[in-house]
Amino acid sequence: MSPASENTSSAPETLELEVEIRTLPYLNLTCLIIPREIVDLFGTLKNQRFWINVGPLRFQGGFMPIGDGCAGIAINKKRLKEAGLQPETHVFVRLERDHSEYGFDIPLTLQTVFDQDEEAFERFRQLKPGMQRYIIHYVASAKQSQTQIDRSLLLLGNLKKCKLGKETFRILLGK
């Protein structure tokens, strides 16, 4: 572990370390395992967002608790394959603090809907960060721009119908 850049008044901005890639069967998820001592540097698991550099990959992600004070950063099968990595191995990663407003870049299609619907954007801004990221990720994961527009309209239309503070993923998807 070697801090590449450190701000003495808070957690490091950039950190390089060796981590294990482990499949967590109880979550049905493969994660980069962040040891407790690294989590402790940041003081909390809550709202810790990073740019993660693993081999040739660079993606956004965040800490999620996995027990014993450790954290996991999810890494999907596609990314593992792209980087030529396997679960149950060790890899060097570089974590860079993500100071973006939502933890993901907003796709142009979703931004266009926000620009045209102030009520939807205001309701979006009132959501918890994880729900905001879900909406952004769900829209951005569509490959076709028309599908992104359709998803944006579906999610935001359902969001506007929800009672404030009672939003769920299920309701947003119209289920």
N, C-alpha and C positions, 0 to 999 in steps of 0.2 A: 504494500500500500504506500503510495507516495502522493501527497497533495501537490498538484501541479500549480495551483494558484489558491491562496488562502486569504480570506478576510478575517482578521483577528476578532472583529466584533460579532461575527456570526459564523454560520457553517461555511465550509469551503465552496467556492464557485465551481471549481473543477477538481476532480479526483480520479486517479487511475489506480486500479486494483485488479487482482486476480479473483475471479468468482467461479463457483460451480454452476453448471447448467443442470438443473434437476427437474424431473417430471414429478409433480405432486398429484398422486392419484386421487386424493380426497377432494381436490379442486378440478381435476381433469385438465391440468394446465402445466405447461413447461415454463420454468422461470429461471432467471439469473438470481442466484441466492446472495443476498446482501447481508453480511454478518452483523451481529448486534452492535459491535464496536463502531461500525460505520454508521448504522442507524442512529446511534447515540450522538454522533457528531452533529447530526441535524436536529436533535432534540425531540423530534416527533415523527411519526409515520404520516401524519395528516398533511395532505396537500403538498407533498414533496414531488415535484415534477422535474424531469431531466431530459436532455438530449443524450441518448445512449449511443456510444460508438463501440461496435463489436466487429473486429475485422473490417470488411468493406462496408458494413451497414451503419447507418445513422438513422435513428428513429426516436420519437418522443414516447415517454412512458413515465410511470411513477411507482412509488413504493406501495406495496400492499402487505399487510401483516400476515405472516405465515406461522407465527408461534415462536416462543422463546426469545422474543425481542428482535428476531430477524425479520427481514423483508424480502419480498420477491418482486422482480420486475418481469412481467409476462413477455415471452418471446414466442411467436407463433411458428408453426411448422414451415411456412413459406420462408420466413426470415432465417430459420436454422439452415434450411437447404441452400439459400442464397449465399450464406456465409460458410457453408461446408462444415457446419457444427453438428454435434451429436449430444443428446442428453447424457448425463452422468459423466461429463468431462469438465475440465477447467479451461477458462479462457480469460484473457485480459480485456477489461472494459475501461472506457473513459466515460465518466458521468459529468455532464456540464449542466449547471442549474438552468432551468427553462423559466424565463421570466415573462413568457408570452401571457396574454390575458386569460386565455382559455386552456392552454396546454396542448392545443392543436391549432393548425392553421385553418381558418374558415374557408371552405371552398367558395369560389366565385358565385356559383349557383345559389348557395345558401345566403351569401352576402347580398345578392340581388333581391332575394325574397325579403330579407331584413330591410333593405332600402325602400321597398315598396309597401311594407306592412309594419308601421311603428309599434302597433299593439303587440304583434308577435315578438318583435325584438325586445320590447320592454318585459314581456313575460319570460322570455329566454334569459334575460339578465337577472331576473329574480330567482332563477333555479339554482340549486346547489351545483358546485363545480363538476361533480361527477356526472350529473344529468346533462349539463351543458356539453361536456366532452362526448357523452353518448350520442347526442344529437349530431354534433359535428362529425364524429367518426362514422355514424350510420349513413349520413348523407355522402361523405367523402369516399366511402367504400364502394359506392356504385361507379362502374366504369363509364357508363353513358351519361352525358349531361342531362338528357331528358329524364333518366331515372333519378338523378340527383335532384332535379326540380320537383319531380313527383314525390320523392321522399320528404323534401323540405316542406312542401305544401301539406302533406299528410301529417307529419309530426307537429308542425306549427299550428295547423288548423285544430288538431286535437288538443294541443297545449292551451289554446285560447278558450276551449270549452271546459277545461279542468278548473276545479275550485283551487284557488291559491293555496299552496302548501300541501295539496293532495295529489300531486303529479306522480305517476308511476310510468315505468317503461311500457307496461302492458297497455295503459290508457293511451299513451302517445302513439303506440302502434295500432290503436283502434280495435283492440281485442277485449 
